[in-house]
Every structure is written in C-alpha cells, then in structure tokens.
Amino acid sequence: MNTTPDILRILPEIILAITGVLIMLIEPVLPPTTNRKSMGWLAVVGVLAALAASLYQYQLPSGTAFFGFVETTPFSVFFHILICGILLASLLIGLDAMSATTSGLGEYFALACFGTVGMLLMTSSDELLLIFISLEISSISTYILAGFRRKSAKGPEAALKYFLLGSFATAFFLYGIALIFGATGTTTVYDIAAKLGSSPTPLLAVVGLGMIIVGLGFKVSAAPFQVWTPDVYEGAPSPVVALMSTAPKAAAFAVLLRILYGALPALHNHWIPIVWWLSVLSMTIGNLGALRQKNVKRLLAYSSIAHAGYILAAFVALSPDGIAAASFYVVSYAAMNVGIFAVVSHAGGFDDHLALIDDYRGLAYRSPLLGATMAFFLISLIGIPFTGGFFGKFYVFSAVLHSGFIWLAVIGFINSGIAAFYYLRVATAIYSKAPDSSPIASVPRASASLLFALFLTVVATLILGIVPGRILAMAKGGASAYPSLSSPAPEATAQTTH
C-alpha cells in the first residue's frame, strides 16, 4: 500500500513554483537602487531546495499520487535531478551575463522557475492531458525568455518564430492525444497500453502516434521539425539558450520514452521505422548544416539537431539498455552544452558581440581558462575518450548494435566523423593568434557564479567520462520499469514504411 503523502510526489515542483511567486512579489517592491541580481540568488536557493527534494524523492518507494496522474519512480526522479541541475547552472550563467540594470531581471528568474515546473511535471505525469498542460507551462515560459533581448531585432523575431511554430507543433500533439483517446477511451499511459495490447490495433491509434511524434519531434528539434532551431538559438540570449537547448529537450525525451515504451509498446512495429528515419535525418541534416555555419550559436544549433538524432537512435533498441543509453546521453549532452554556452555567454556578453567563429580567434590567449574550457567541451561533443560525450555515444551505439540495427550504427559513426571537423574548426580558432582587429581584444574577468557553473559542468562531464557507473546505474534503474520489446528483422523493419 502506498502510504507516502501525495504532496511529497510533487515537492520539487511546489518549491520552484513558490520560488517563482516570491520573486514576482518581492521584485516590484524593491527600491529602484536595489540590485535586482538578488532575485537571481533567491532563485538559486529555490533550485537548490528543489534539487534536494528530488534527491529525497529518490529514496521514496515508487508510487503514484493524485489519483494516478503523477508517479515517482527512479525514471522520473532521474530526470528531476537532471533538470534541476541544468536550471541551477543556467541561473548562474545568467547572473554572470546580466547587469544589475538589465530590464525585467526578476521576470527572467521567475519565468525560468515556472518553466522548470512544467518540465518536472512532464517527466512524472502518467496522464497525457497532464503532460500537455505541463508542456504548455514549459513552452510559454521559454517563448518569453527567447525574446528577452527586447532591444535587439533578432530577439522578438526568435520569440515570435518559436511561438508560432511551437503552437503549431503543440496542436499536433493535442490532436494526437485526442485520437489516442478515441481509439482507447482513456488518456492514462498504462491503461492505453493495456487496451492496445489486448485488441487489434485501431487506425486511429496509429495516426495518433504519428501526431504525437510530430509534436514532440519539434520540442527535441529533430529533423525535419528543426527549422526553428538556428534562428531561435541565434536570437535568444546565451543563458536562455543554455537552458532551452537542454532542459526542455530532456523533459520531451522523457515524455517520448514514456509514451512509446509505456503507453504504445503494442505499436512498436509502427513507431520503430518512424524513429529510425527521424534519427538518420537528424544526425545527417544537423551535421551537414553545421559544416556550413560561420556563426557559433547557429553551429551549436545544428549540432543540437545532430545530437537529438543520436539520442533517438537509442529509442529503436527496444530494450531497457536502449532507454538507459538515451537517458545517459541526455545527461552528458546537457553537461557539455550548458558548459559551452557558459563560455559563449561570458565571452560574447549578453548582447553576443562575438557572433562568428573567427571572433573567437585568440580566446585561449586572452583568457586561458575560458579557452581551455571551451576546447574541452568541444572535445567532449566530438566523443573523445575520458569525456561524457564518449561514453554517451558508446552506450547508444552499443545498444543499437546489440539490437541488430547495424546500418543505423554505421550512419551514426559516419556522422560522428563529420561532426569532428566543425568542432575542431572552432577549437583551432580558439588557439589561433588573433589579428590586431579582433573583437576579442579583452575578456571580462569571470565572476564567482560563472566559475561555479563551469566547475559543475566540467566536473559532470569528467565524471560521466571517467567513472560513469553511478549515473548509468541510475539510468538503468529508471529503464527497468519498461519491458523489453521484440521485433523480427529489425533493420528491414526500420526501413519499411507503414
């Protein structure tokens, strides 16, 4: 019998919601001369409390709350800890990048907290309508944050483009939920699995599956739903990109895993080929697109599309090892990406005055710490041993090969080789002599908040690359809730349209 109070199942969400409300109440009544960065430190305290609550939840027995709408399992808590960690590092980056006079500083930190509440609920929801509501909470906050640089023409453009395309994708997701409900009579994850597993597959369910994948494909910036990514990454402030390129994607991948493996395992013969092609397209389009970029943030945007493809490759493994590999890769990618955007944010400033790769020439000479740190994260993104990126790709490709998807692994290996070229191009620029006219004439001294954010991300990347056992064990513990699936002739199945 589940004797854990319901409120403990959503304790991190409650803490972050209260933190956001307190910031919104306190900030307007502060004297005009008061440093608004204090609101950022209040948000940091709230995130630390939410992170502690998530770690406490890991000790709780698995169970549900609020009539089965929310569950606390090793799977959901794994993503809770990850998302709270991402928010903590992103807030520290924001504290470094923004001045005390930046307009709407309190709103920035409050929106980050509110958006994270939606992300946390997404990872623990067992009900599709609650997942949709949580997705909207997360999305609305990130839409506003994307346009936070109001005085820059690219900021409002990024926010508007993100909002319009995001709303379109959300409509697909909601329509998919409606079709699944029409086919099964329920929107609860495990009830859907029971209904579809005991009867012939209705056409409505297959169409609904496709709609849901389209909606979530946008959220994880998988090709061909990635068109918003480069423009939004370029127009949004770097601290915001550090958050929105990792935390919402982690939540969306968790939802996709829960839906495909928890609600729709009976339809795996239908979603395997879809995910197979999404993975191939994302890896290929992302890496080929990055080769042509001269803007650092646009290059990292296309890189994120490629990494979404690597993560999706693990989905087709049809086993807990595939789920664990996808979860582990999300963690390693988050550490690397937040870390590299911390460097981009500090070197380029809130207004991103270092936009091009050539602008970073000589960074290692102007600031050896920032140059070495950025090069380290680039090496990890390539997948060099002793970094989190190496073991992330190793576990994904191992799961793919063990499941018999040989061609998918081969395509992944080829794309990893292509990616090394543009990552090394940036690393080479960092350690090249800067011309006299270089815009990187001086780099401001790193603040304590930035140093702490870099410390967290570097240590996380090293731990994931040197002693990954503990994190992998947590990922496998979360994956154990989902049974292995089977599919005959997987490579042939993956390349067949249904």
C-alpha positions as CSV (number, residue, x, y, z in Angstrom):
1,M,0.0,0.0,0.0
2,N,1.3,3.5,-0.9
3,T,1.5,5.5,2.3
4,T,3.6,8.3,1.0
5,P,1.8,11.7,1.2
6,D,0.8,12.9,-2.3
7,I,2.5,16.3,-1.7
8,L,5.9,14.6,-1.5
9,R,5.5,13.3,-5.0
10,I,5.5,16.8,-6.4
11,L,7.7,18.5,-3.8
12,P,10.3,19.9,-6.3
13,E,7.5,21.4,-8.4
14,I,6.0,23.1,-5.3
15,I,9.3,24.5,-4.2
16,L,10.1,26.0,-7.6
17,A,6.5,27.4,-8.0
18,I,6.8,29.1,-4.6
19,T,10.2,30.5,-5.5
20,G,8.9,32.0,-8.8
21,V,5.9,33.5,-7.0
22,L,8.1,35.0,-4.3
23,I,10.4,36.6,-6.9
24,M,7.3,38.1,-8.7
25,L,6.0,39.5,-5.4
26,I,9.3,40.8,-4.0
27,E,10.9,42.3,-7.1
28,P,8.3,45.1,-7.8
29,V,8.5,46.5,-4.2
30,L,12.3,46.7,-4.1
31,P,13.7,50.3,-4.1
32,P,14.9,51.4,-7.6
33,T,18.5,51.4,-6.4
34,T,18.5,47.8,-5.2
35,N,20.5,45.3,-7.1
36,R,18.0,43.1,-8.9
37,K,20.5,40.2,-9.0
38,S,19.4,39.3,-5.5
39,M,16.3,37.8,-7.2
40,G,18.7,35.5,-9.1
41,W,20.3,34.4,-5.9
42,L,16.8,33.7,-4.4
43,A,16.1,31.6,-7.5
44,V,19.4,29.7,-6.9
45,V,18.4,29.0,-3.3
46,G,15.0,27.7,-4.5
47,V,16.6,25.5,-7.2
48,L,19.0,24.0,-4.6
49,A,16.0,23.2,-2.4
50,A,14.2,21.6,-5.3
51,L,17.3,19.6,-6.1
52,A,17.5,18.4,-2.5
53,A,13.8,17.5,-2.7
54,S,14.5,15.5,-5.9
55,L,17.3,13.6,-4.2
56,Y,14.9,12.9,-1.3
57,Q,12.4,11.5,-3.8
58,Y,15.0,9.1,-5.0
59,Q,14.8,7.4,-1.6
60,L,11.0,7.2,-1.7
61,P,9.3,3.9,-2.7
62,S,7.9,4.1,-6.2
63,G,4.3,5.1,-6.3
64,T,1.6,7.4,-7.7
65,A,-0.3,10.4,-6.4
66,F,-3.3,12.5,-7.2
67,F,-5.4,9.6,-8.5
68,G,-2.6,8.1,-10.5
69,F,-1.9,11.2,-12.5
70,V,1.6,11.6,-11.2
71,E,4.2,9.0,-10.3
72,T,7.5,9.0,-8.5
73,T,9.8,6.3,-9.9
74,P,13.6,6.1,-10.5
75,F,12.8,7.1,-14.1
76,S,11.0,10.4,-13.2
77,V,13.4,11.3,-10.4
78,F,16.4,10.7,-12.6
79,F,15.1,13.5,-14.9
80,H,14.0,15.7,-12.0
81,I,17.6,15.7,-10.7
82,L,19.0,16.4,-14.2
83,I,16.6,19.3,-15.0
84,C,17.1,20.9,-11.6
85,G,20.9,20.7,-12.2
86,I,20.5,22.3,-15.6
87,L,18.4,25.1,-14.2
88,L,21.0,25.8,-11.4
89,A,23.9,26.1,-13.9
90,S,21.8,28.3,-16.3
91,L,20.8,30.7,-13.5
92,L,24.4,31.0,-12.5
93,I,25.3,31.8,-16.1
94,G,22.5,34.4,-16.2
95,L,23.8,36.1,-13.1
96,D,27.2,36.4,-14.7
97,A,25.9,37.7,-18.1
98,M,23.3,40.2,-17.0
99,S,24.0,43.5,-15.3
100,A,22.1,44.8,-12.3
101,T,20.3,47.3,-14.6
102,T,19.0,44.7,-17.1
103,S,15.3,45.3,-17.7
104,G,13.0,42.7,-16.3
105,L,15.6,40.8,-14.3
106,G,13.2,39.5,-11.8
107,E,10.8,38.3,-14.5
108,Y,13.7,36.4,-16.1
109,F,14.4,34.3,-13.0
110,A,10.8,33.8,-12.2
111,L,10.0,32.6,-15.7
112,A,12.9,30.2,-15.6
113,C,11.5,28.7,-12.3
114,F,7.9,28.5,-13.7
115,G,9.1,26.9,-16.9
116,T,11.0,24.2,-15.0
117,V,7.9,23.4,-13.0
118,G,6.3,22.4,-16.3
119,M,9.4,20.3,-17.3
120,L,9.4,18.4,-14.0
121,L,5.7,17.6,-14.3
122,M,6.2,16.4,-17.8
123,T,8.7,13.8,-16.6
124,S,6.4,12.4,-13.9
125,S,3.0,12.6,-15.5
126,D,1.1,9.4,-16.2
127,E,-1.8,11.2,-17.9
128,L,-1.5,12.5,-21.4
129,L,-3.6,15.6,-20.7
130,L,-1.5,16.5,-17.7
131,I,1.6,16.1,-20.0
132,F,0.0,18.5,-22.4
133,I,-0.7,21.1,-19.7
134,S,2.9,20.7,-18.3
135,L,4.3,21.1,-21.8
136,E,2.4,24.4,-22.2
137,I,3.7,25.7,-18.9
138,S,7.2,24.9,-20.0
139,S,6.7,26.3,-23.5
140,I,5.1,29.6,-22.6
141,S,7.9,30.5,-20.3
142,T,10.6,29.6,-22.9
143,Y,8.8,31.6,-25.6
144,I,9.0,34.7,-23.5
145,L,12.6,34.0,-22.4
146,A,13.7,33.6,-26.1
147,G,12.7,37.2,-26.8
148,F,14.2,38.6,-23.6
149,R,16.6,40.9,-25.5
150,R,13.8,43.3,-26.5
151,K,16.1,46.0,-28.0
152,S,17.6,43.5,-30.5
153,A,15.7,42.9,-33.6
154,K,16.7,39.2,-33.5
155,G,15.2,38.7,-30.0
156,P,11.5,39.4,-30.8
157,E,11.9,37.6,-34.2
158,A,13.3,34.5,-32.3
159,A,10.4,34.6,-29.8
160,L,7.7,35.0,-32.5
161,K,9.1,32.2,-34.7
162,Y,9.5,29.9,-31.7
163,F,5.9,30.7,-30.6
164,L,4.2,30.2,-33.9
165,L,6.0,27.0,-34.8
166,G,5.7,25.8,-31.2
167,S,2.0,26.4,-31.2
168,F,1.6,24.5,-34.5
169,A,3.5,21.5,-33.1
170,T,1.5,21.6,-29.8
171,A,-1.7,21.4,-31.9
172,F,-0.3,18.2,-33.5
173,F,0.5,16.8,-30.0
174,L,-3.0,17.6,-28.7
175,Y,-4.7,16.2,-31.7
176,G,-2.7,13.0,-31.3
177,I,-3.9,12.7,-27.7
178,A,-7.5,13.1,-28.9
179,L,-7.0,10.3,-31.5
180,I,-5.5,8.0,-28.9
181,F,-8.4,8.7,-26.6
182,G,-10.8,8.0,-29.5
183,A,-9.1,4.6,-30.1
184,T,-8.8,3.5,-26.4
185,G,-11.3,5.5,-24.4
186,T,-8.5,6.7,-22.0
187,T,-5.6,9.1,-21.7
188,T,-3.8,7.3,-18.9
189,V,-0.5,5.9,-20.0
190,Y,-0.7,2.3,-18.7
191,D,-4.4,2.0,-19.4
192,I,-3.7,2.8,-23.0
193,A,-1.0,0.1,-23.1
194,A,-3.5,-2.4,-21.7
195,K,-6.2,-1.5,-24.2
196,L,-4.0,-1.7,-27.2
197,G,-2.2,-4.8,-26.0
198,S,-5.5,-6.8,-25.8
199,S,-7.1,-5.9,-29.1
200,P,-6.3,-5.3,-32.8
201,T,-4.6,-2.0,-33.4
202,P,-7.1,0.7,-34.4
203,L,-6.1,3.0,-37.3
204,L,-6.9,6.0,-35.0
205,A,-4.2,4.9,-32.6
206,V,-1.6,4.7,-35.4
207,V,-2.5,8.2,-36.7
208,G,-2.5,9.5,-33.1
209,L,1.0,8.0,-32.7
210,G,2.2,9.9,-35.7
211,M,0.7,13.2,-34.5
212,I,2.4,12.8,-31.1
213,I,5.8,12.1,-32.6
214,V,5.4,15.2,-34.8
215,G,4.6,17.4,-31.7
216,L,7.5,16.0,-29.6
217,G,9.8,16.0,-32.6
218,F,9.6,19.8,-32.7
219,K,10.4,20.0,-29.0
220,V,13.5,18.0,-29.3
221,S,14.5,19.8,-32.6
222,A,14.6,16.5,-34.6
223,A,14.7,16.8,-38.4
224,P,12.5,17.6,-40.3
225,F,11.0,19.6,-37.5
226,Q,14.1,21.6,-36.8
227,V,13.7,24.7,-38.9
228,W,13.1,27.0,-35.8
229,T,16.3,25.9,-34.0
230,P,19.1,28.0,-35.7
231,D,17.2,31.3,-35.7
232,V,15.9,30.9,-32.1
233,Y,19.4,30.0,-30.8
234,E,20.9,33.0,-32.6
235,G,18.3,35.5,-31.4
236,A,17.9,34.3,-27.8
237,P,20.4,35.4,-25.0
238,S,23.1,32.7,-24.5
239,P,22.0,32.0,-20.8
240,V,18.5,31.3,-22.2
241,V,19.9,29.0,-24.9
242,A,21.9,27.1,-22.3
243,L,18.6,26.3,-20.6
244,M,16.2,25.9,-23.5
245,S,18.6,23.7,-25.5
246,T,18.9,21.1,-22.7
247,A,16.2,21.1,-20.0
248,P,13.0,21.2,-22.3
249,K,14.6,18.6,-24.5
250,A,15.4,16.4,-21.6
251,A,11.8,16.6,-20.5
252,A,10.5,16.0,-24.0
253,F,12.7,12.9,-24.4
254,A,11.4,11.6,-21.1
255,V,7.9,12.1,-22.3
256,L,8.6,10.4,-25.6
257,L,10.2,7.4,-23.8
258,R,7.2,7.1,-21.5
259,I,4.7,7.3,-24.4
260,L,6.5,4.9,-26.8
261,Y,7.6,2.3,-24.2
262,G,4.9,2.9,-21.5
263,A,1.7,3.7,-23.5
264,L,2.3,2.4,-27.0
265,P,4.6,-0.7,-26.8
266,A,2.0,-2.6,-28.8
267,L,2.6,-0.2,-31.7
268,H,6.4,-0.6,-31.8
269,N,6.3,-2.1,-35.3
270,H,4.8,1.2,-36.4
271,W,7.0,3.7,-34.4
272,I,10.3,1.9,-35.0
273,P,10.6,2.9,-38.7
274,I,9.5,6.5,-37.9
275,V,12.0,7.0,-35.1
276,W,14.7,5.2,-37.3
277,W,14.3,7.8,-40.0
278,L,14.0,10.7,-37.6
279,S,17.3,9.6,-36.1
280,V,19.0,9.3,-39.5
281,L,17.6,12.7,-40.8
282,S,18.5,14.5,-37.6
283,M,22.1,13.2,-37.5
284,T,22.7,13.9,-41.2
285,I,20.9,17.3,-41.6
286,G,22.3,18.5,-38.3
287,N,25.9,17.7,-39.1
288,L,25.8,18.8,-42.7
289,G,24.1,22.0,-41.7
290,A,26.7,22.7,-39.1
291,L,29.5,22.4,-41.6
292,R,28.3,25.5,-43.4
293,Q,28.0,27.7,-40.4
294,K,30.2,30.7,-39.5
295,N,28.1,31.8,-36.6
296,V,28.9,30.0,-33.3
297,K,25.4,29.8,-31.9
298,R,23.9,28.6,-35.3
299,L,26.7,26.0,-35.4
300,L,25.7,24.8,-31.9
301,A,22.1,24.8,-33.0
302,Y,22.7,22.4,-35.9
303,S,24.9,20.4,-33.5
304,S,22.0,20.0,-31.1
305,I,19.9,18.7,-34.0
306,A,22.5,16.0,-34.7
307,H,22.7,15.1,-31.0
308,A,18.9,14.7,-31.0
309,G,19.5,12.1,-33.7
310,Y,22.0,10.2,-31.6
311,I,19.5,10.1,-28.7
312,L,16.7,8.9,-31.0
313,A,18.9,6.1,-32.2
314,A,18.8,4.5,-28.8
315,F,15.0,4.5,-28.9
316,V,14.9,1.8,-31.5
317,A,17.0,-0.6,-29.4
318,L,13.7,-2.0,-27.9
319,S,15.2,-2.8,-24.6
320,P,15.9,-1.2,-21.1
321,D,19.5,-0.8,-22.3
322,G,18.3,1.5,-25.1
323,I,16.3,3.6,-22.6
324,A,19.2,3.8,-20.2
325,A,21.5,4.8,-23.1
326,A,19.2,7.5,-24.2
327,S,18.9,8.8,-20.6
328,F,22.6,8.7,-20.1
329,Y,23.2,10.6,-23.4
330,V,20.8,13.3,-22.4
331,V,22.8,13.9,-19.2
332,S,26.1,14.0,-20.9
333,Y,24.8,16.3,-23.7
334,A,23.3,18.6,-21.1
335,A,26.6,19.0,-19.2
336,M,28.6,19.7,-22.4
337,N,26.1,22.1,-23.9
338,V,25.4,24.1,-20.8
339,G,29.1,24.4,-20.3
340,I,29.9,25.6,-23.8
341,F,27.1,28.2,-23.7
342,A,28.5,29.4,-20.3
343,V,31.8,30.3,-22.2
344,V,29.9,31.8,-25.1
345,S,27.7,33.8,-22.8
346,H,30.7,35.3,-20.8
347,A,33.0,35.9,-23.8
348,G,30.3,37.4,-26.0
349,G,28.3,39.1,-23.3
350,F,24.6,39.5,-23.0
351,D,24.4,41.1,-26.5
352,D,26.5,38.4,-28.2
353,H,29.1,40.7,-29.7
354,L,31.3,37.7,-30.5
355,A,28.9,36.1,-33.1
356,L,31.3,34.4,-35.6
357,I,33.8,31.6,-35.2
358,D,36.5,33.9,-36.3
359,D,35.6,36.3,-33.5
360,Y,36.9,33.6,-31.1
361,R,40.4,33.6,-32.5
362,G,42.9,34.1,-29.7
363,L,40.4,33.4,-26.9
364,A,42.9,31.0,-25.3
365,Y,45.5,33.8,-25.2
366,R,43.1,36.4,-23.8
367,S,41.6,34.0,-21.2
368,P,43.4,30.7,-20.9
369,L,40.7,29.4,-18.6
370,L,37.8,30.1,-20.9
371,G,39.8,28.9,-24.0
372,A,40.7,25.6,-22.4
373,T,37.2,25.0,-21.0
374,M,35.6,25.7,-24.4
375,A,38.1,23.4,-26.1
376,F,37.4,20.7,-23.5
377,F,33.6,20.8,-24.2
378,L,34.2,20.7,-27.9
379,I,36.3,17.6,-27.5
380,S,33.6,16.0,-25.4
381,L,31.0,16.9,-28.1
382,I,33.2,15.0,-30.6
383,G,33.2,12.0,-28.3
384,I,36.9,11.7,-27.3
385,P,37.6,9.2,-24.6
386,F,37.6,10.3,-20.9
387,T,34.7,12.7,-21.5
388,G,31.0,12.3,-21.1
389,G,30.4,12.5,-24.9
390,F,32.5,9.4,-25.5
391,F,30.5,7.1,-23.2
392,G,27.2,8.7,-24.3
393,K,27.9,7.7,-27.9
394,F,29.4,4.4,-26.8
395,Y,26.3,3.3,-24.9
396,V,23.9,4.4,-27.6
397,F,25.8,2.7,-30.4
398,S,26.3,-0.4,-28.3
399,A,22.5,-0.6,-27.6
400,V,21.8,-0.1,-31.3
401,L,24.3,-2.8,-32.4
402,H,23.0,-5.3,-29.9
403,S,19.5,-4.9,-31.2
404,G,20.6,-5.6,-34.8
405,F,20.3,-2.1,-36.3
406,I,23.7,-2.3,-37.9
407,W,23.1,0.3,-40.6
408,L,21.8,2.9,-38.1
409,A,25.0,2.4,-36.1
410,V,27.1,2.8,-39.3
411,I,25.3,6.1,-40.2
412,G,25.9,7.3,-36.6
413,F,29.6,6.5,-36.8
414,I,29.9,8.4,-40.1
415,N,28.1,11.4,-38.7
416,S,30.3,11.4,-35.7
417,G,33.3,11.7,-38.0
418,I,31.7,14.6,-39.9
419,A,31.0,16.4,-36.6
420,A,34.6,16.2,-35.6
421,F,35.5,18.6,-38.5
422,Y,33.4,21.6,-37.4
423,Y,34.1,21.1,-33.7
424,L,37.8,21.1,-34.4
425,R,37.4,24.2,-36.6
426,V,36.1,26.1,-33.6
427,A,38.9,24.7,-31.3
428,T,41.5,25.7,-33.8
429,A,40.2,29.2,-33.9
430,I,40.4,29.4,-30.1
431,Y,44.1,28.6,-30.1
432,S,45.0,30.7,-33.2
433,K,46.7,34.0,-33.0
434,A,44.1,36.8,-33.1
435,P,44.5,39.6,-35.7
436,D,45.0,43.1,-34.5
437,S,41.4,44.0,-35.4
438,S,40.0,41.1,-33.5
439,P,36.9,41.9,-31.5
440,I,38.1,39.7,-28.6
441,A,40.6,42.4,-27.5
442,S,39.7,41.8,-23.9
443,V,37.6,39.3,-22.0
444,P,36.0,40.4,-18.7
445,R,37.1,38.6,-15.6
446,A,35.0,35.6,-14.7
447,S,32.5,36.1,-11.8
448,A,32.1,33.6,-9.0
449,S,28.8,32.5,-10.4
450,L,30.3,31.7,-13.8
451,L,33.2,29.9,-12.2
452,F,30.8,27.8,-10.2
453,A,28.7,27.0,-13.3
454,L,31.9,26.0,-15.2
455,F,33.0,23.9,-12.3
456,L,29.7,22.0,-12.2
457,T,29.7,21.3,-15.9
458,V,33.3,20.3,-16.2
459,V,33.2,18.0,-13.2
460,A,29.9,16.4,-14.5
461,T,31.5,15.9,-18.0
462,L,34.6,14.3,-16.4
463,I,32.6,12.1,-14.1
464,L,30.5,10.9,-17.0
465,G,33.6,10.1,-19.0
466,I,35.8,8.5,-16.3
467,V,33.5,7.0,-13.7
468,P,30.1,6.8,-15.3
469,G,28.9,3.7,-13.4
470,R,26.8,5.5,-10.8
471,I,24.9,7.6,-13.4
472,L,24.5,4.6,-15.7
473,A,23.1,2.6,-12.8
474,M,20.5,5.3,-12.1
475,A,19.6,5.4,-15.8
476,K,19.2,1.6,-15.8
477,G,17.2,1.7,-12.6
478,G,14.7,4.1,-14.3
479,A,14.6,2.0,-17.5
480,S,13.8,-1.2,-15.6
481,A,10.2,-0.2,-15.4
482,Y,9.7,-0.7,-19.1
483,P,9.8,-4.3,-20.6
484,S,11.9,-5.4,-23.5
485,L,10.1,-5.4,-26.8
486,S,10.8,-7.6,-29.8
487,S,10.7,-7.0,-33.5
488,P,11.7,-9.5,-36.2
489,A,14.3,-8.4,-38.7
490,P,14.8,-5.0,-37.1
491,E,16.9,-3.4,-39.9
492,A,14.5,-4.4,-42.6
493,T,11.5,-3.3,-40.4
494,A,13.2,0.1,-39.7
495,Q,13.4,0.9,-43.4
496,T,9.9,-0.1,-44.3
497,T,7.1,2.5,-44.2
498,H,3.8,1.6,-42.7
